Amino acid sequence: MSTVSADTPNAIEISNVWKIFGTRADEALAALQQDPLSKADILRKYNCVVGVANASMNIREGEIFCVMGLSGSGKSTLVRHINRLLEPSAGSIRVNGEDVMAMPPDALRRFRNEHISMVFQNFALMPHRSVIDNIAMPLEIRGVSKNERIETAQRTMDMVELSNWGNKFAHELSGGMQQRVGLARALAADPQILLMDEPFSALDPLIRRQLQNEFMQLAASFKKTTVFITHDLDEAVRIGDRISIMRDGKVIQTGTPEEIVMHPADDYVAEFVAGISRLKIVKARAVMTPIEAYESKHGTLPGDATAFDESTNLGTLIDASLQTQSPLLITDSSGIKIGAITRTDLLRIVSEGQEAA
C-alpha cells in the first residue's frame, strides 16, 4: 500500500462523465439528465446503451485506485476515457491539472505517449517484435535513440524478471510472462499514470497472485498513480489504496477497503463484501475506543498493556488478545496513545462479519 492521504493532491479528476453508445446518444443523454431512467428504458426507447452514467471520482497522486464491478458495470469503459481512447458523451476529465477533453489530436497523442501508459488484459504485444523491442516501443515512438531505449528496456526487463528473454517473441512466452512484458513496456515509458485494465484476470490463480505481489512491490518503488480495473473484489482489496464499486455505469461507493467492508453503501455492495475476511482488512483504528472515552469509563490502562500501531490488522489483534487479559493499547505513528481495544470490541467486530456473511 502507498502512503497517500486525504491531503495528497489529485492526479486524475473525473467529473459527471457520461458515455452513451448509439446513433441517438444525444437524445438519450438529454432524457437521462431529466429523469432517472434505467439502462433497459434507454435501450428500449432510444436503442442506445448506457456505458457510464454520471460518474465522478478523484484519484490521488501515487495511489493504486481500483475500479471494480461485474461485467457490464462500466469500469473498463470509464478507464478508457482517462486517455480519451473513448470520447465521453458529457462531463470533464483532468489529468495532472490538464483538461484532457480540450486537447487537440496532436497534443493528445503527445500527452498519452509522455504521461500515460496502459496495460491490457489481452497483453496487446506486437507478434513480429522481440520482447525487448516490444518493451522499447513507446520510447521508439517518442524518438529516443536506439542505444538509450534498449538500455532502458533491458533495465525494465530485469525489474520484472525477464532478463534472459529479450530476444524471444511473444508466442514463445507463457501468459504470465507475456503480461510481464506488457507491464515492462508500460514502465519503460516512465509514465506518471498507469491504466491497468484487468491485467491479471486471464492468468492462472497462482501466477496471478505472484504478479499481484510483484506489481505491489513495483508500485511501492515507483509511486506511479495507478487506475486498476478488476472484477475481483479479493484482488481490489489486496492491492488497492481505495476502491470504487460500479454498477450499471454508476459509481455506487468509493472508499478504502476497510471502509467498504465495514460500511457498505447499500445491499449491492454488502453482497459483494459478504465473503471477504475482515482479519487482514480491518485495522485497529476502526475497532478501538478513543483513549479519553476508555479511561473515563474504565480508568487508566494497565501499565503492562501491549501497544500496537493503529494500522495493525484485526487478525494480529485477535492473536494478541488471546495472550493477555489486559486491553490492547493503540498508538499513532508517533507512538502517542490514542485508543484501547478490549476482547469485547474484537468479539463484536468478528460477530458482525459473520452475520454479514
Secondary structure, DSSP 8 states (H G I E B T S, - for coil): -----TTS-EEEEEEEEEEEESTTHHHHHHHHHHS---HHHHHHHHS-EEEEEEEEEEEETT-EEEEE-STTSSHHHHHHHHTTSS--SEEEEEETTEEGGG--HHHHHHHHHHHEEEE-TT----TTSBHHHHHHHHHHHHT--HHHHHHHHHHHHHHTT-TT-TTSBGGGS-HHHHHHHHHHHHHHT--SEEEEESTTTTS-HHHHHHHHHHHHHHHHHH--EEEEEES-HHHHHHH-SEEEEEETTEEEEEE-HHHHHHS-SSHHHHHHHTTS-STTTSBHHHH-EEHHHHHHHH-S--TT--EEETT-BHHHHHHHHTT-SS-EEEE-TTS-EEEEE-HHHHHHHHHHHHHH-
